[in-house]
């Protein structure tokens, strides 16, 4: 009974005796591919609470890990990703039409995120909500960083006995110009993001 593959536990999790908490836009697609995910569509972006509630025995015994990303970069990446349709078909296309109404990323943060329109959207939720408890205690065994993906995943692979590296999938259509987008991010936008994601900056060691 313990190894039944019931949501949110997938075959690649049970096979590797692990729980990967997939935070949106933080290299999760690459990690899942390295774990052997095949043929399962959709986003399993759920928090540690969901895994624990579903099966506390697995939660306590499996190796739990996640990856986080600089909040400025992640917000910009999520914006660009949805702007070009995401991966959920009609649902994401509808959201893309709304995002297209903003002049640029700075305008989106000002009128979309800051005023609450997109604050509860899955791709813009604080990363801390996925891996931290109410007391800001980390609920995974290892927390890797997008910025050091290959090195950090090697540690995960060693823990799981995997003989594989990682290839960065799903980078997004605007990766080649993200540095320009970052340069155009206004100081006011950065200040708003630093407030919206203050918990992430403090919990994960990123600079405001």
C-alpha positions in Angstrom: 0.0 0.0 0.0 2.8 2.4 0.8 4.1 2.6 -2.7 0.8 3.3 -4.4 1.3 6.2 -6.8 -1.4 8.6 -5.6 -1.3 12.4 -6.0 0.9 14.2 -5.3 3.3 11.3 -5.2 4.4 10.2 -8.7 6.2 7.2 -10.0 9.5 9.0 -10.3 9.2 10.0 -6.7 8.4 6.6 -5.3 11.0 5.0 -7.5 13.7 7.3 -6.1 12.3 7.5 -2.6 12.2 11.3 -2.8 9.9 14.3 -2.8 10.7 17.1 -5.1 8.7 20.3 -4.3 8.4 21.9 -7.7 8.4 25.7 -7.3 7.4 27.4 -10.5 10.1 28.9 -12.7 13.0 27.5 -10.7 14.4 24.8 -13.0 11.8 22.2 -11.9 11.2 20.8 -15.4 14.9 20.0 -15.6 14.9 18.3 -12.2 11.9 16.2 -13.0 13.5 15.1 -16.3 16.6 14.0 -14.4 14.4 12.1 -12.0 12.9 10.2 -14.9 9.5 11.8 -15.3 7.8 10.5 -18.5 4.5 11.1 -20.0 2.8 12.9 -17.1 1.5 16.3 -18.2 0.5 19.3 -16.1 2.0 21.2 -13.2 2.3 19.6 -9.7 3.2 22.9 -8.0 2.1 22.0 -4.5 3.6 22.7 -1.1 5.2 20.5 1.5 1.8 20.5 3.4 0.1 18.7 0.5 2.7 15.9 0.5 2.6 15.5 4.3 -1.2 15.4 4.4 -1.4 12.9 1.5 1.1 10.4 3.1 2.9 11.4 6.3 4.9 8.1 6.2 6.4 8.9 2.9 6.9 12.5 3.8 8.9 11.5 6.9 11.0 8.8 5.2 11.6 10.2 1.6 14.5 12.6 0.8 12.8 16.0 0.4 14.3 18.7 -1.7 13.5 21.8 -3.7 15.1 24.6 -5.8 14.6 28.3 -5.4 15.6 31.3 -7.6 16.4 35.0 -7.1 13.0 36.6 -6.7 13.7 39.4 -9.2 14.7 36.9 -11.9 11.9 34.5 -11.1 9.2 37.2 -11.3 10.5 38.4 -14.7 10.8 34.8 -16.0 7.2 34.0 -15.0 6.0 37.2 -16.6 7.7 36.3 -19.9 6.7 32.7 -19.7 3.0 33.5 -19.4 3.2 36.4 -21.9 4.1 33.8 -24.6 1.4 31.3 -23.7 3.0 29.2 -20.9 2.3 25.4 -21.3 -1.3 25.0 -20.2 -3.1 25.7 -23.5 -6.2 27.9 -23.5 -6.0 28.7 -19.7 -2.5 30.3 -20.1 -3.4 32.0 -23.4 -6.3 33.8 -21.6 -3.9 35.0 -18.9 -1.4 36.0 -21.6 -4.1 38.3 -23.2 -4.5 40.0 -19.9 -0.8 40.4 -19.3 -0.4 41.8 -22.9 -2.5 44.8 -21.7 0.4 46.0 -19.5 3.0 48.1 -21.2 6.0 46.1 -19.9 7.2 44.3 -16.9 7.5 47.5 -14.8 3.9 48.3 -15.6 2.8 44.7 -14.8 4.4 44.8 -11.4 2.9 48.3 -10.6 -0.7 47.6 -11.7 -0.8 43.8 -11.7 1.3 42.4 -8.9 1.5 45.3 -6.5 -2.3 46.0 -6.7 -3.0 42.3 -6.2 -4.4 41.3 -9.5 -1.8 38.5 -10.0 -0.6 38.1 -6.5 -2.4 34.8 -6.0 -1.5 33.4 -9.4 0.4 30.1 -9.1 3.5 31.4 -10.9 3.8 34.5 -8.7 3.3 33.0 -5.3 6.2 33.5 -2.8 8.6 30.5 -2.9 8.6 30.4 0.8 4.9 29.3 0.8 6.0 26.0 -0.9 8.9 25.0 1.5 8.6 26.9 4.8 6.2 26.4 7.7 4.4 29.2 9.5 7.5 29.8 11.7 9.8 30.1 8.7 11.3 26.7 9.3 12.6 24.9 6.2 10.6 21.7 5.6 12.8 20.0 3.1 16.1 18.1 3.7 18.0 20.1 1.0 17.4 23.4 -0.8 19.2 24.0 -4.0 19.5 27.2 -6.0 18.7 27.9 -9.6 21.9 29.8 -9.9 24.0 26.8 -8.9 21.8 24.2 -10.5 24.4 21.7 -11.7 26.4 21.6 -8.5 23.4 21.4 -6.2 21.7 18.7 -8.3 24.8 16.6 -8.0 24.3 16.6 -4.3 20.7 15.5 -4.8 21.8 12.8 -7.2 24.4 11.5 -4.7 21.8 11.3 -2.0 19.4 9.3 -4.2 22.1 7.1 -5.8 21.5 8.5 -9.3 24.2 8.4 -11.9 23.1 11.4 -14.0 23.6 15.1 -14.6 21.0 17.7 -15.3 20.1 19.5 -18.5 18.3 22.9 -18.2 14.9 22.5 -19.9 12.1 25.0 -20.4 14.3 28.1 -20.1 11.7 30.3 -21.8 11.6 32.1 -25.1 13.2 35.3 -23.8 16.2 33.8 -22.1 18.7 35.4 -24.5 17.4 38.9 -23.7 16.7 38.5 -20.0 19.8 40.5 -19.1 18.4 43.4 -21.1 15.1 43.0 -19.3 16.8 43.0 -16.0 18.6 46.2 -16.9 15.3 47.8 -17.8 13.7 46.9 -14.4 13.2 50.1 -12.6 14.3 50.8 -9.1 10.7 51.3 -8.1 9.9 47.9 -9.5 12.7 46.3 -7.6 11.5 48.0 -4.4 8.0 46.7 -4.9 9.3 43.2 -5.6 11.5 43.3 -2.5 8.4 44.0 -0.4 6.2 41.4 -2.1 8.9 38.7 -1.8 10.6 39.9 1.4 10.2 36.5 3.0 12.0 34.8 0.0 14.9 37.3 0.1 15.4 36.7 3.8 14.9 32.9 3.9 17.0 32.0 0.8 19.9 34.4 1.1 19.3 36.6 -1.9 20.3 40.3 -1.8 17.5 42.9 -2.0 
